[in-house]
Amino acid sequence: MKSRRSMLGLRGLWLPPTGILFLLLFLPLLLLPATPAPHRATYKPVIVVHGLFDSSYNFRHLLEYINQTHPGTPVTVLDLFDGRESLRPLWEQVQGFREAVTPIMAKAPEGVHLICYSQGGLVCRALLSVMDDHNVDSFISLSSPQMGQYGDTDYLKWLFPTSMRSNLYRICYSPWGQEFSICNYWHDPHHDDLYLNASSFLALINGERDHPNATAWRKNFLRVGHLVLIGGPDDGVITPWQSSFFGFYDANETVLEMEEQLVYLRDSFGLKTLLARGAIRRCSMAGIIHTAWHSNRTLYDACIEPWLS
């Protein structure tokens, strides 16, 4: 009779009876294929565009939040037109930011996310208009004066100390005034004709004034996957605060919501189309001042994080 060692194919190797029993019990487990490593989620790159007088340093909290909730996400805070350079004309800034985002988009075939704060939200909207090959999945407009600004702020008082909002149009709607970024989106509801004729930026990207690129810009803008609009009543800078949601004053300074604006009713640059396809999301939050939108964790969790897939 063959020994138990021969029957088990263990010739030359002696195991005690308990060892053999252990081997027989666990051998099937040893022969199972290795369990594949869990798949790690990959996230689209995020591009952050700052606002007036800001720099990349202002977004350190936002970077921390993204790293915690979406580890491994490539995040680029564009370090262009910082500080006083942010007063440069917006079309000049659009060209600079366009050159910066183009290679990032080219390396991200599945798309990118834009988080654009305050004045930067207007820069990003212009980018979406002029770039016929952009691949922006989510454009997150963070407390941005999308329909313009009409209110006294510390920024304006510093730049134009002798002018109040009621007569600032005299400066902003001049060729000299349009050399300042703030004047590029100054929107005086009491001087609409002057605004339409003089605005070299906002009236154009809004499609409020005819220009040869209007059709192409509208088509480009509609390439965006989602438009996320964020703002709130305690902002303290964006005036009216509903401008963050494409609302604005009429001639009586009564705020008309987005759906009541001519640019929406005429679908001049695509808002109505985006809303019809469910691509617009509005996220309003009280209790946040203008300089805290990018550092408030509650706001991030509720209004930003869900769109960074």
Buried (B, 14 or more C-beta within 10 A) or exposed (E): EEEEBEEBEBEEEEBEEEEBEEEEEEEEEEEEEEEEEEEEEEBBBBBBBBBBBBBBEBBEBBBEBBEEBBEEBBBBBBEBBBEEBBBBBBBEBBBBBBEBBEEBBEEBEEBBBBBBBBBBBBBBBBBBBBBEEBBBBBBBBBBBBBBBBBBBBEBBEEBBEEBEBEEBBEBBBEEEBBBBBBBBBBBBBBBBEBBBEBBBBBBBBBBBBEEEEBEEBBEBBBBBBBBBBBBBEEBBBBBBBBBBBBBBBEEEEEBBEBEBBEBBEEBBBBBBBBBEEEBBBBBBBEEBEBBBBBBBEEBBEEBBBBBBE
